Amino acid sequence: MPSKEKILVIGSQGQIGIELVERLRQIYGADNVVASDVKEIARIDQSHTGLYETLNVLNANRVHEVVKDHGINEVYLLAALLSATAEKDPAFAWDLNMNGLFNVLNMAKEGILSKIYWPSSIAVFGPTTPKKNTPQFTIMEPSTVYGISKQAGERWCEYYVNKYKVDVRSLRYPGLIGWKSAPGGGTTDYAVQIFHDALKTGLYTCFLEENTELPMMYMPDAIKATVDIMQAERSKIGIHSAYNLNGFSFSPKELAEEIRKHIPGLKMTCKPDFRQAIADSWPQSIDDSRARSDWGWKPEFNIGQMTSDMLINLNNQKKPKS
Ligand code: AKB
């Protein structure tokens, strides 16, 4: 039976986009998943296995055009500036993170799209939020432009669901760790870079202080959660802002110790920069019981399994292809 889902992924060349497009194409078929990004396809070195459009989400007319041309009914809107990059250009970060969302929400309001996925983040929480086992509903006073935009976006998603009956689903991602793609300007990026440096030189300089504990998740679990929430029956989605999502928590010191089980010589020094204040404002662990009870969320990877899998895959990537 042909897939009823005709999907557009906006921001397909980012850390999540590259892996999500691959998974969505496995599930729905390459012809039913259009990847798009502001980057010209010619400048992208990833291998392409399906449809691709150059698209700036801030250009509403062009988003309409691509949606119409491909008969799209579902959009995954991943284009955003992350926490560290957003602090360097707050005005652009606000524009991209908010107006990109409005362009897509309004198409759902007009009945052009039947379902939207939009990612939120642990950045919606702030220094006054309880740090341990942070509840789904709690104090939220984000102190970064990224966090403010994600919190406002959550409010708008819920507003559009209640007022216009659109179907928009969202997760508060923790820091994401993967080997297939590079992270794109976040505070949690250290947890990916350390693997690359450990393998390359055995030396890593961390931009966070060694005991800074943050919630993290291995990318296969993040992709699974994204697919699961989008495939859940609409009646099971009881939260229309964004769901808390938990994998495991660790500090740079704990991650380095885990990597040393495979690369005993790894040396890490810490030189905290402006990202330390961002990390200090975020939770250390997350209560995701609503995601578990509403639509059956369960992560598969712990820190040990993630570390082994990262190192196996990064090592394989380095081997010359025969
Ligand atoms: C970031 O560090 O900005 C992101 C996030 C936690 O949303 N990885």
Residues whose N, C-alpha, C, O or C-beta is under 5 A from the ligand:
A	BS01	AKB	L82 S83 A84 S121 I122 Y173 P174 G175 L176 G185 G186 T187 T188
